[in-house]
Amino acid sequence: MQAWTAADGRLFRTKEQALQHSRRIVFHRWCETPDINCELQKIGVNIGDLFEWLDNHYLTIKRIFGEQS
């Protein structure tokens, strides 16, 4: 059985699962940088809610915007 490795070393059965998980990690880290986090907080964004929403709607977002290389 082939396994795919995500950015944090976790193994997934499919390449798409590994990519999705890796993108999520990168986005979470980006949002946690002080400047970005500060700006998001200024406009009243709850980071936890934002992450949950993105996680729940990842496939829809991907379908709307398409795969970006």
DSSP file (Angstrom, degrees, kcal/mol; ACC not computed):
  #  RESIDUE AA STRUCTURE BP1 BP2  ACC     N-H-->O    O-->H-N    N-H-->O    O-->H-N    TCO  KAPPA ALPHA  PHI   PSI    X-CA   Y-CA   Z-CA
    1    1 A M              0   0    0      0, 0.0     2,-0.3     0, 0.0    12,-0.0   0.000 360.0 360.0 360.0 134.5    0.0    0.0    0.0
    2    2 A Q        -     0   0    0     11,-0.1     2,-0.4     2,-0.0     0, 0.0  -0.659 360.0-165.0 -87.7 141.5    1.3    3.4   -0.9
    3    3 A A        -     0   0    0     -2,-0.3     2,-0.4     8,-0.0    10,-0.2  -0.949   8.7-145.7-126.3 148.4    1.3    6.2    1.6
    4    4 A W  E     -A   12   0A   0      8,-3.2     8,-2.9    -2,-0.4     2,-0.4  -0.918  14.3-136.7-114.3 139.3    1.7    9.9    1.2
    5    5 A T  E     -A   11   0A   0     -2,-0.4     6,-0.2     6,-0.2     2,-0.1  -0.815  13.5-148.4-101.1 132.3    3.5   12.2    3.7
    6    6 A A    >   -     0   0    0      4,-2.9     3,-2.0    -2,-0.4    13,-0.1  -0.322  39.0 -88.6 -87.3 176.0    2.1   15.6    4.8
    7    7 A A  T 3  S+     0   0    0     11,-0.4    -1,-0.1     1,-0.3    12,-0.0   0.771 128.0  48.6 -58.0 -29.5    4.1   18.6    5.8
    8    8 A D  T 3  S-     0   0    0      2,-0.1    -1,-0.3     0, 0.0     3,-0.1   0.340 122.5-101.5 -96.3   7.5    4.1   17.5    9.4
    9    9 A G  S <  S+     0   0    0     -3,-2.0    -2,-0.1     1,-0.3     2,-0.1   0.342  74.5 142.0  93.0  -7.6    5.2   13.9    8.7
   10   10 A R        -     0   0    0     -5,-0.1    -4,-2.9     8,-0.1     2,-0.3  -0.401  47.4-128.2 -67.5 145.7    1.7   12.4    9.1
   11   11 A L  E     -A    5   0A   0     -6,-0.2     2,-0.3    -3,-0.1    -6,-0.2  -0.766  25.3-174.2 -99.1 142.0    0.9    9.6    6.6
   12   12 A F  E     -A    4   0A   0     -8,-2.9    -8,-3.2    -2,-0.3     6,-0.0  -0.938  31.1-128.5-132.3 154.9   -2.2    9.5    4.4
   13   13 A R  S    S+     0   0    0     -2,-0.3     2,-0.3   -10,-0.2   -11,-0.1   0.814  92.5  39.9 -72.5 -31.0   -3.6    7.0    2.0
   14   14 A T  S  > S-     0   0    0      1,-0.1     4,-1.8   -10,-0.1     5,-0.1  -0.869  75.7-127.8-122.6 155.1   -4.0    9.4   -0.9
   15   15 A K  H  > S+     0   0    0     -2,-0.3     4,-2.7     1,-0.2     5,-0.2   0.894 111.0  56.5 -61.7 -40.8   -2.0   12.3   -2.2
   16   16 A E  H  > S+     0   0    0      1,-0.2     4,-2.7     2,-0.2    -1,-0.2   0.893 105.6  50.0 -61.7 -41.1   -5.0   14.6   -2.0
   17   17 A Q  H  > S+     0   0    0      2,-0.2     4,-2.4     1,-0.2    -1,-0.2   0.916 112.1  48.1 -63.0 -42.4   -5.5   13.9    1.7
   18   18 A A  H  X S+     0   0    0     -4,-1.8     4,-2.4     2,-0.2   -11,-0.4   0.912 113.5  47.2 -64.9 -42.5   -1.8   14.7    2.3
   19   19 A L  H  X S+     0   0    0     -4,-2.7     4,-2.8     2,-0.2     5,-0.2   0.916 111.6  50.6 -65.0 -43.0   -2.0   17.9    0.3
   20   20 A Q  H  X S+     0   0    0     -4,-2.7     4,-2.1     1,-0.2    -2,-0.2   0.932 112.6  46.2 -60.4 -45.9   -5.1   19.0    2.0
   21   21 A H  H  X S+     0   0    0     -4,-2.4     4,-2.2     1,-0.2    -1,-0.2   0.910 112.8  50.3 -64.0 -42.2   -3.6   18.4    5.4
   22   22 A S  H  X S+     0   0    0     -4,-2.4     4,-2.5     2,-0.2    -2,-0.2   0.912 109.9  49.9 -63.4 -43.4   -0.4   20.2    4.4
   23   23 A R  H  X S+     0   0    0     -4,-2.8     4,-2.8     1,-0.2     5,-0.2   0.908 109.4  52.2 -61.1 -41.4   -2.3   23.2    3.1
   24   24 A R  H  X S+     0   0    0     -4,-2.1     4,-2.6    -5,-0.2    -1,-0.2   0.917 109.8  48.7 -61.2 -44.0   -4.2   23.4    6.3
   25   25 A I  H  X S+     0   0    0     -4,-2.2     4,-2.5     2,-0.2     5,-0.2   0.938 112.8  47.3 -61.0 -48.3   -1.0   23.4    8.4
   26   26 A V  H  X S+     0   0    0     -4,-2.5     4,-2.5     1,-0.2    -2,-0.2   0.922 113.7  47.6 -61.3 -44.8    0.6   26.1    6.3
   27   27 A F  H  X S+     0   0    0     -4,-2.8     4,-2.6     2,-0.2    -1,-0.2   0.921 111.4  50.5 -64.3 -43.3   -2.6   28.3    6.4
   28   28 A H  H  X S+     0   0    0     -4,-2.6     4,-1.3    -5,-0.2    -1,-0.2   0.926 112.5  46.8 -59.9 -44.7   -2.9   27.8   10.2
   29   29 A R  H  X S+     0   0    0     -4,-2.5     4,-0.5     1,-0.2    -1,-0.2   0.898 111.1  52.3 -64.7 -39.9    0.8   28.8   10.7
   30   30 A W  H >< S+     0   0    0     -4,-2.5     3,-1.2     1,-0.2     6,-0.3   0.928 110.1  48.1 -60.9 -45.8    0.4   31.8    8.4
   31   31 A C  H 3< S+     0   0    0     -4,-2.6    -1,-0.2     1,-0.3    -2,-0.2   0.751 107.0  58.0 -68.1 -23.2   -2.7   33.0   10.3
   32   32 A E  H 3< S+     0   0    0     -4,-1.3    -1,-0.3    -5,-0.2    -2,-0.2   0.558  77.2 111.8 -85.4  -7.4   -0.8   32.6   13.6
   33   33 A T  S <X S-     0   0    0     -3,-1.2     4,-3.0    -4,-0.5     5,-0.3  -0.428  81.0-116.1 -64.2 143.1    2.0   35.0   12.6
   34   34 A P  H  > S+     0   0    0      0, 0.0     4,-2.5     0, 0.0     5,-0.2   0.861 109.9  46.5 -53.0 -45.9    1.8   38.1   14.8
   35   35 A D  H  > S+     0   0    0      2,-0.2     4,-2.1     1,-0.2     5,-0.1   0.938 117.7  41.6 -64.9 -46.4    1.1   40.6   12.0
   36   36 A I  H  > S+     0   0    0     -6,-0.3     4,-2.7     2,-0.2     5,-0.2   0.937 115.7  49.8 -66.6 -46.4   -1.6   38.5   10.3
   37   37 A N  H  X S+     0   0    0     -4,-3.0     4,-2.5     1,-0.2    -1,-0.2   0.907 110.4  51.2 -58.7 -43.0   -3.2   37.4   13.6
   38   38 A C  H  X S+     0   0    0     -4,-2.5     4,-2.1    -5,-0.3    -1,-0.2   0.921 111.1  47.5 -61.1 -45.5   -3.3   41.0   14.8
   39   39 A E  H  X S+     0   0    0     -4,-2.1     4,-1.4     2,-0.2    -2,-0.2   0.907 111.8  49.9 -64.2 -41.9   -5.0   42.2   11.6
   40   40 A L  H  <>S+     0   0    0     -4,-2.7     5,-2.7     1,-0.2     3,-0.2   0.906 111.3  49.2 -63.0 -41.0   -7.5   39.3   11.8
   41   41 A Q  H ><5S+     0   0    0     -4,-2.5     3,-1.4     1,-0.2    -1,-0.2   0.866 104.0  60.4 -66.4 -35.7   -8.3   40.2   15.4
   42   42 A K  H 3<5S+     0   0    0     -4,-2.1    -1,-0.2     1,-0.3    -2,-0.2   0.864 107.8  44.6 -59.4 -36.1   -8.7   43.9   14.5
   43   43 A I  T 3<5S-     0   0    0     -4,-1.4    -1,-0.3    -3,-0.2    -2,-0.2   0.354 123.2-106.7 -93.2   7.9  -11.6   43.0   12.2
   44   44 A G  T < 5 +     0   0    0     -3,-1.4     2,-0.4     1,-0.2    -3,-0.2   0.708  61.3 158.6  83.5  21.4  -13.1   40.6   14.8
   45   45 A V      < -     0   0    0     -5,-2.7     2,-0.8    -6,-0.2    -1,-0.2  -0.661  36.5-141.9 -80.8 129.0  -12.2   37.3   13.2
   46   46 A N     >  -     0   0    0     -2,-0.4     4,-2.5     1,-0.2     5,-0.2  -0.833  10.3-152.3 -87.4 113.7  -12.2   34.4   15.7
   47   47 A I  H  > S+     0   0    0     -2,-0.8     4,-2.7     1,-0.2     5,-0.2   0.887  92.3  52.0 -58.2 -43.7   -9.2   32.3   14.5
   48   48 A G  H  > S+     0   0    0      1,-0.2     4,-2.3     2,-0.2    -1,-0.2   0.914 111.6  46.5 -60.1 -43.6  -10.7   29.0   15.8
   49   49 A D  H  > S+     0   0    0      2,-0.2     4,-2.6     1,-0.2    -1,-0.2   0.891 111.4  52.4 -65.3 -39.3  -14.0   29.6   14.0
   50   50 A L  H  X S+     0   0    0     -4,-2.5     4,-2.6     2,-0.2    -2,-0.2   0.934 111.0  46.6 -62.1 -46.6  -12.1   30.6   10.8
   51   51 A F  H  X S+     0   0    0     -4,-2.7     4,-2.8     2,-0.2    -2,-0.2   0.921 112.9  49.4 -61.9 -44.2  -10.1   27.3   10.9
   52   52 A E  H  X S+     0   0    0     -4,-2.3     4,-2.4    -5,-0.2    -1,-0.2   0.919 111.9  48.3 -62.1 -43.6  -13.1   25.2   11.6
   53   53 A W  H  X S+     0   0    0     -4,-2.6     4,-1.7     2,-0.2    -2,-0.2   0.933 113.1  47.5 -62.8 -46.0  -15.1   26.8    8.8
   54   54 A L  H  X S+     0   0    0     -4,-2.6     4,-0.5     1,-0.2    -2,-0.2   0.911 112.3  49.6 -61.9 -42.7  -12.2   26.3    6.3
   55   55 A D  H >< S+     0   0    0     -4,-2.8     3,-0.7     1,-0.2     4,-0.3   0.911 113.3  46.5 -62.0 -41.8  -11.7   22.7    7.4
   56   56 A N  H 3< S+     0   0    0     -4,-2.4    -1,-0.2     1,-0.2    -2,-0.2   0.765 122.1  35.3 -72.2 -25.8  -15.4   22.0    7.0
   57   57 A H  H 3X S+     0   0    0     -4,-1.7     4,-2.7    -5,-0.2     5,-0.2   0.189  79.8 115.5-115.1  15.7  -15.6   23.8    3.6
   58   58 A Y  H <X S+     0   0    0     -3,-0.7     4,-2.7    -4,-0.5     5,-0.2   0.910  78.6  47.0 -53.8 -49.5  -12.2   22.9    2.1
   59   59 A L  H  > S+     0   0    0     -4,-0.3     4,-2.3     1,-0.2    -1,-0.2   0.871 113.0  49.1 -65.9 -36.2  -13.6   20.8   -0.8
   60   60 A T  H  > S+     0   0    0      2,-0.2     4,-2.3     1,-0.2    -1,-0.2   0.930 112.2  48.2 -66.5 -44.8  -16.2   23.4   -1.7
   61   61 A I  H  X S+     0   0    0     -4,-2.7     4,-2.6     1,-0.2     5,-0.3   0.922 112.4  49.5 -60.5 -44.3  -13.6   26.1   -1.7
   62   62 A K  H  X S+     0   0    0     -4,-2.7     4,-2.4    -5,-0.2    -1,-0.2   0.911 110.6  50.0 -61.8 -42.4  -11.3   24.0   -3.8
   63   63 A R  H  < S+     0   0    0     -4,-2.3    -1,-0.2     2,-0.2    -2,-0.2   0.892 112.8  46.9 -64.4 -39.8  -14.0   23.3   -6.3
   64   64 A I  H  < S+     0   0    0     -4,-2.3    -2,-0.2     1,-0.2    -1,-0.2   0.935 125.2  28.6 -67.7 -47.1  -14.9   27.0   -6.6
   65   65 A F  H  < S-     0   0    0     -4,-2.6    -2,-0.2    -5,-0.2    -1,-0.2   0.613 103.7-138.0 -93.6 -13.2  -11.4   28.2   -7.1
   66   66 A G     <  -     0   0    0     -4,-2.4     2,-0.5    -5,-0.3    -1,-0.1   0.034  41.7 -46.2  76.6 168.4   -9.9   25.1   -8.7
   67   67 A E        -     0   0    0     -4,-0.1     2,-0.5     2,-0.0    -5,-0.0  -0.623  57.1-150.9 -76.4 122.6   -6.5   23.6   -8.0
   68   68 A Q              0   0    0     -2,-0.5    -2,-0.1     1,-0.1    -1,-0.0  -0.834 360.0 360.0 -96.7 127.8   -3.8   26.3   -7.8
   69   69 A S              0   0    0     -2,-0.5    -1,-0.1     0, 0.0    -2,-0.0   0.442 360.0 360.0 -93.3 360.0   -0.3   25.2   -8.8
